[in-house]
Amino acid sequence: MVTPLQLRLARIAIGWSAADLAAASKVSESTIRRFETGNGEMYENNMERLRAVLERKGIIFLGSGDTTDGGPGIRLKKKS
């Protein structure tokens, strides 16, 4: 599961506003902002759309076992 902080970091890493992500994913900007600030949940189908869009833009979501300190995070794919 993508955390609110991961979603925000991923969006910022590719230089997108919440409005940009909303337009690309068809998930409302208010839903994205509520989730990122911890003031709301995200439906699974919406999270799948957000994740798919961000992964196409080069984001890799790291789970709790994928980082040296054990916390979830993100990274960008290496450009070929």
N, C-alpha and C positions, 0 to 999 in steps of 0.2 A: 504494500500500500504506500502511496506517495503521501508524504506529510505536507502540512501547510507550508512549512519553511522550504522544503524541497521544491514545491511548485513555484514559489516566489523566486527562489534562487535560479531555477531553470529559466524562468521567463526573463529575468534580468540578465542572465548570462548570454542570451541571444539578442538582447537589446529590445525586447518587446514590452509594450505597456499591457495592462490588463485588457484594454480595449482591443489591441492587436491579437492577443490570444483568444479573446472572445470571438472575434470575427473569423479567425482561422479554424476554431473548434466548434463553433455554433453552440457554445455554452455561454450563458449570459455573463456580462461583466460583473454584475452585482453578485452572482453566485461565486465567481472566482475571487472577488475581493472579500466576501464573507468567509470563504474557506481559508484564504491566506492569512486572515487576521484571527483565525480561531473562533469566529462567531457563527459558524454553521458547518454542517456536514456536507458531503458531496455524494450524490448518487453514483453508484458504480459505473453506470453507462456514461455519465458525464466525465468521470475520472479516466475512463478508457479513451475517450475522445481527446481529452487534454494530453494524456500521456503519449498517445499516438502522434499527435501534432508535434509535440516537443521532441520526441525521439526522431522524427523525420528531419528536424532541424539540427540534430547532432547531439542531443542531450542523452546521457546515460545516467539512469537512476541507480544509486547504490543503496543496498539494504544495510541493515545493521551489521552484518557479517562481512561486508565488502570494504570496510575502511579500517585503517590501523587503530583508530580509537574506539571502534565498535559502534559508532553512530551512523545514521543514514545521511546520505549526501548526494551530490551530483558531480558529473564531470562532462566535459565536451569530448566528442570523438576526435581523434587525430585526423587532420585533413590529409588526404592522399595527394 
